Amino acid sequence: MTLKPLGDKVVVKFVEAEEKTKGGIILSSAAQEKPQIAEIVSVGPGGVVDGKEVKMEVKVGEKVILNQYAGTKVKLDSEEYTVCRQGDILAIVE
């Protein structure tokens, strides 16, 4: 099964949090921050959303930074995804 978002929605998968600091200290799962960097898995078509023309500016495969509490969590085939609006994306990581 695949997820195909509608309108201005995108499907993302969060990148795993770092288990080690740059200094080499291993972090417990409780000490790790919730990751905010995600990879785009699928992009909706855009179009007219809420009476406004929306052009999709992100592409599949790009890494983005999301608002921490953005979107809706979905579990599909033992993988966890988040479906959110393009407006919840704060930046593209280059």
Summary of the structure (lengths in Angstrom):
residues: 94
radius of gyration: 14.9
end to end distance: 29.5
largest distance: 50.9
contacts: 229
relative contact order: 0.30
helix: 3%
strand: 45%
